Amino acid sequence: METFRGGLLLLVRWLVHYPIVFGTYRVKNWSRAPFFLQQELQEKPGILVSNYGNYFYDDILGAMLAPVWPFTFVKDSVFRVPFLKPFYRFFRCIPIIRSSDQYYKSDQRIAKNEQTLDHVAGLLHRGHWFSVFPEADPRHRSQLVKPLRPGVAHVALRAERKANWKLGLQIYVYGTNYENKFAGRSYLYLRWAAPISVARYQGLYERDERAAEEMLLSEVEAALHSVVLEAQTLDQLVDAHRLAYQKGQANFSGVHQALNDVVTRKAAPRELRRIVCRKRESLSYQIIGYVLWFVGGALGWPLRTFGKLCAKDRSEEMTFQFTLWSLILLTGFVVGEEDWVVVQALGTWLAMTMWLWGWRRGMIER
């Protein structure tokens, strides 16, 4: 049964997840994961750890990156919805009770979560993979939210102990850095930290379990800080991405350097935009670009407005934009107007591309 489910999940990854992610963003460093570069690491269990700032898309990435479909946590309140429980179980989701959940008493919550963590450790012991977001819930922000939830360290050490410290469990920390979460066809930079070997904490764990968990969690946190672009404000991150693109350095290192320039006030993206437009782009190109940007903005306005109206948080907006576009395409297929579907797809691509063109040049703020 598990083999059959694994095969179906692989089909979902190829037929659903890949088109969604690669159709929405231009992903960089996708193939730089340590377990992609070292084949022997794929034969051992692993835990994927990442920042959590883009709702639906970060969840999909977590399910896509591992060699096999990983298990992950979801809120227990979701599992209490009868028709959703089988759906989430099929996709290898495991319920965890949040401290804010009033359905259980405190002692019940602690006892049930302890059983869940022990179950997860058993899954890792049997060679499965796990995907964890220690920040707990997605938010559009400029820095990591601390303190991180300690579950990843707890289950990792417990799984290694079950295997007498011979499991070979690794923690793979990666950062998702979006050029613009609300703009289709914008860049998504994946950045990988060096794998963390859990077995290194055997001696400390045998002396003091709590201290070992705290130290491992600190190492995970330090790794996250090294792969996630952070700033004091969201505006600084926005300016850094614009500046890096205008300089022709659209990669993680380029954005990191641009962020330093923005923070230290060595560069002003608005001034640089004028220089780029005047010296590197012809007048005719600028005129065509402005016209197409206006058309693209007009075509994309319903999608962007729908996202803003429906989303509870800015990190959810792109999800609703994608949902509306999918419903429009589905309606076209049902009606049978093939030309209309093609026109809608091309129109959406044009809207995304030209809106991003204007945003990168500072013509629009969002």
C-alpha positions in Angstrom: 0.0 0.0 0.0 2.8 2.4 0.9 4.6 1.6 -2.4 1.4 2.3 -4.3 0.9 5.6 -2.5 4.5 6.6 -3.1 4.0 6.1 -6.8 0.9 8.2 -6.9 2.7 10.9 -4.9 5.5 10.9 -7.4 2.9 11.5 -10.2 1.5 14.4 -8.2 5.0 15.9 -7.9 5.6 15.7 -11.7 2.2 16.5 -13.0 1.0 19.1 -10.4 3.8 20.5 -8.2 6.5 21.0 -10.8 4.1 22.9 -13.2 2.8 25.1 -10.4 6.2 26.1 -9.0 8.2 26.4 -12.2 5.3 28.0 -14.0 5.0 30.7 -11.3 8.6 31.4 -10.4 12.0 31.1 -12.0 13.8 28.9 -9.5 17.6 29.2 -9.1 19.9 26.6 -7.5 17.3 23.9 -7.6 19.8 21.2 -8.3 22.4 22.3 -5.7 20.9 20.3 -2.8 23.7 18.2 -1.0 21.7 15.0 -1.5 21.4 15.7 -5.3 25.2 16.2 -5.5 26.0 13.1 -3.4 24.0 10.0 -4.4 24.8 8.1 -1.2 22.9 10.7 0.9 19.7 9.8 -0.8 19.8 6.3 0.6 19.6 7.6 4.1 16.8 9.5 5.9 16.9 13.3 6.1 15.1 16.3 7.5 14.5 19.3 5.4 14.3 22.6 7.3 13.5 26.0 5.8 12.1 29.4 6.5 8.3 29.9 6.0 7.2 33.0 4.2 5.1 32.1 1.3 2.2 29.9 2.4 1.2 27.4 -0.3 4.4 27.6 -2.4 6.8 26.9 0.5 4.7 23.8 1.4 5.0 22.6 -2.2 8.7 23.1 -2.3 9.2 21.1 0.9 7.3 18.2 -0.7 9.3 18.5 -4.0 12.9 18.7 -2.8 13.4 15.4 -1.0 14.3 12.3 -2.9 11.0 10.8 -1.8 7.8 12.5 -0.7 8.5 13.7 2.9 6.2 13.6 5.9 5.3 17.0 7.4 3.3 18.5 10.3 -0.1 20.1 9.9 -2.4 21.6 12.6 -4.5 19.1 14.5 -7.5 21.3 14.0 -7.4 20.5 10.2 -7.4 16.7 11.0 -10.6 17.2 13.0 -12.5 18.1 9.8 -13.9 14.7 8.7 -13.6 15.0 4.9 -10.1 16.5 5.1 -8.4 13.9 7.3 -8.1 11.2 4.7 -6.8 13.8 2.2 -4.0 15.0 4.5 -3.1 11.4 5.6 -2.7 10.4 1.9 -0.2 13.3 1.5 1.8 12.1 4.5 0.7 14.9 6.9 0.9 14.3 10.6 -1.2 16.3 13.1 0.5 18.4 15.7 -1.4 20.3 18.4 -0.6 24.0 18.6 -0.4 25.7 22.0 -3.2 28.0 21.0 -5.6 25.1 20.3 -8.3 25.1 23.0 -9.8 21.8 22.0 -7.4 19.9 24.3 -6.4 20.5 27.9 -2.7 21.4 28.5 -1.8 17.9 29.8 -3.6 16.2 26.9 -1.9 18.4 24.3 1.5 17.6 25.8 0.8 13.9 25.9 -0.5 13.6 22.4 2.3 15.7 20.9 4.8 13.5 22.7 3.2 10.5 21.0 3.3 12.3 17.7 7.0 13.1 18.0 7.8 9.6 19.0 5.9 8.4 15.9 7.9 10.8 13.7 11.2 9.6 15.2 10.1 6.0 14.3 9.4 7.1 10.7 12.9 8.6 10.4 14.3 5.4 11.9 12.7 3.4 9.1 14.3 5.6 6.5 11.6 8.2 5.7 12.2 11.9 5.1 10.6 14.8 6.9 10.0 18.5 6.0 9.8 21.1 8.8 9.2 24.8 9.0 10.4 25.9 12.5 8.8 29.3 12.2 5.4 27.5 12.4 3.3 29.7 10.1 3.9 31.8 7.0 4.2 35.5 7.1 5.5 38.2 4.7 8.5 39.6 6.7 12.1 40.7 6.4 13.6 38.5 9.1 13.3 35.1 10.6 10.9 34.8 13.5 12.6 33.6 16.7 12.6 31.5 18.8 12.3 28.6 16.4 10.1 25.7 17.4 12.3 22.9 18.9 10.5 19.9 17.3 13.1 19.3 14.6 15.9 18.8 17.2 13.8 16.7 19.4 12.8 14.1 16.7 16.2 14.1 15.1 18.0 13.2 18.2 15.4 10.7 19.3 15.5 8.9 15.9 19.3 8.6 16.1 19.1 7.2 19.6 16.6 4.6 18.4 19.2 3.5 15.8 22.0 3.4 18.4 23.5 6.5 16.6 24.1 4.6 13.4 21.2 6.0 11.4 23.2 8.5 9.5 20.4 11.1 9.8 21.2 14.5 8.2 19.4 17.8 8.6 19.4 19.8 5.3 18.8 23.5 5.9 17.8 25.6 2.9 16.5 29.2 2.4 13.8 30.4 0.1 14.5 33.9 -1.1 11.9 35.4 -3.4 12.7 38.4 -5.6 9.0 39.3 -5.4 6.5 36.9 -3.9 3.6 38.6 -5.6 5.0 38.6 -9.1 4.8 35.7 -11.5 8.0 34.8 -13.4 10.2 36.5 -10.7 13.2 34.8 -9.3 13.2 32.4 -6.4 16.7 31.8 -5.0 17.3 28.5 -3.1 20.3 28.6 -0.9 21.7 25.4 0.8 23.7 25.2 4.0 26.1 22.4 4.8 24.3 19.3 6.1 24.1 18.8 9.8 25.0 15.4 11.1 22.8 14.5 14.1 25.1 11.7 15.3 27.7 14.3 16.3 25.6 15.1 19.3 25.7 11.6 20.8 28.0 12.4 23.7 26.2 15.5 24.7 22.8 13.9 24.4 23.8 11.0 26.7 24.9 13.5 29.3 22.1 16.1 28.9 19.3 15.6 26.5 17.9 19.1 26.9 21.3 20.7 26.3 21.9 18.6 23.2 18.5 19.7 21.7 19.2 23.3 22.4 22.6 23.2 20.8 21.3 21.3 17.7 18.5 23.9 17.4 21.1 26.7 17.7 23.1 25.1 14.8 19.9 24.9 12.7 19.1 28.5 13.5 22.6 29.7 12.5 22.3 27.7 9.3 19.0 29.3 8.5 20.4 32.8 9.0 23.3 32.0 6.6 20.9 31.0 3.7 18.1 33.5 4.2 18.4 37.2 3.1 17.4 39.4 6.0 17.1 43.1 6.5 15.6 45.6 8.9 12.7 46.4 6.6 11.0 44.8 3.7 11.8 48.0 1.6 15.5 47.2 1.9 15.0 43.7 0.6 12.9 45.1 -2.3 15.5 47.6 -3.2 18.3 45.0 -3.0 16.5 42.7 -5.5 15.9 45.6 -7.9 19.5 46.7 -7.7 20.9 43.3 -8.2 18.8 42.8 -11.3 19.7 46.2 -12.7 23.4 45.4 -12.3 23.0 42.1 -14.1 23.8 40.2 -10.9 20.5 38.4 -10.4 21.7 35.6 -8.1 21.9 35.1 -4.4 25.4 36.5 -4.0 24.5 39.5 -6.2 21.4 40.3 -4.1 23.4 39.9 -0.9 26.0 42.4 -2.1 23.2 44.7 -3.3 21.6 44.5 0.1 24.8 45.6 1.7 25.0 48.5 -0.7 21.4 49.5 0.1 21.9 49.2 3.9 25.1 51.3 3.8 23.5 53.7 1.4 26.2 53.2 -1.2 23.6 52.8 -4.0 20.2 54.2 -4.7 18.1 51.9 -6.9 15.9 54.8 -8.2 18.9 56.7 -9.5 20.4 53.6 -11.0 17.1 52.9 -12.8 17.4 56.3 -14.6 21.0 55.4 -15.6 20.0 52.0 -16.9 17.1 53.4 -18.9 19.1 56.2 -20.5 22.3 54.4 -21.4 21.4 50.8 -22.0 17.9 50.9 -23.4 16.9 52.7 -26.6 14.0 55.2 -26.7 12.0 52.9 -28.9 12.5 50.0 -26.5 11.4 52.1 -23.6 8.2 53.2 -25.4 7.3 49.6 -26.3 8.1 48.5 -22.8 5.9 51.2 -21.2 3.0 50.4 -23.6 3.3 46.6 -22.9 3.6 47.3 -19.2 0.4 49.2 -19.3 -1.4 46.4 -21.2 0.0 43.8 -18.8 -1.1 45.8 -15.8 -4.6 46.1 -17.2 -4.8 42.3 -17.9 -3.4 41.4 -14.5 -5.5 43.8 -12.4 -8.4 41.3 -11.8 -6.0 38.6 -10.6 -4.0 40.9 -8.3 -7.2 42.5 -6.9 -8.7 39.0 -6.3 -5.5 38.0 -4.4 -5.6 41.1 -2.2 -9.3 40.7 -1.3 -9.2 37.0 -0.5 -5.9 36.7 1.3 -5.7 37.1 5.1 -2.0 37.7 4.9 0.2 39.1 2.1 2.0 35.7 1.9 -1.3 34.2 0.6 -1.9 36.6 -2.3 -0.1 34.7 -5.0 -2.0 31.5 -4.1 -5.3 33.2 -4.7 -4.0 34.7 -7.9 -3.0 31.3 -9.2 -6.3 29.8 -8.0 -8.4 32.4 -10.0 -6.2 31.9 -13.1 -6.6 28.1 -12.9 -10.4 28.4 -12.6 -10.5 30.7 -15.6 -8.5 28.2 -17.7 -10.6 25.3 -16.4 -13.8 27.2 -17.4 -12.3 27.6 -20.9 -11.6 23.9 -21.2 -15.1 23.0 -20.1 -16.7 25.4 -22.5 -14.5 24.2 -25.3 -13.2 27.5 -26.6 -9.6 26.4 -27.2 -8.6 29.8 -28.7 -10.0 31.6 -25.7 -7.9 29.4 -23.4 -4.7 30.2 -25.4 -5.5 33.9 -25.4 -6.1 33.8 -21.6 -2.8 31.9 -21.0 -0.8 34.3 -23.2 -2.5 37.3 -21.6 -1.7 36.1 -18.1 2.0 35.5 -19.1 2.1 39.0 -20.6 0.6 40.5 -17.5 3.1 38.8 -15.2 6.1 39.6 -17.4 5.4 43.3 -18.0 4.3 44.0 -14.4 7.6 42.5 -13.3 9.4 44.6 -15.9 7.9 47.8 -14.4 8.5 46.7 -10.8 12.2 46.0 -11.4 12.6 49.6 -12.7 10.9 51.2 -9.8 7.9 52.3 -11.8 5.5 50.6 -9.4 6.1 49.8 -5.7 4.3 46.4 -5.6 
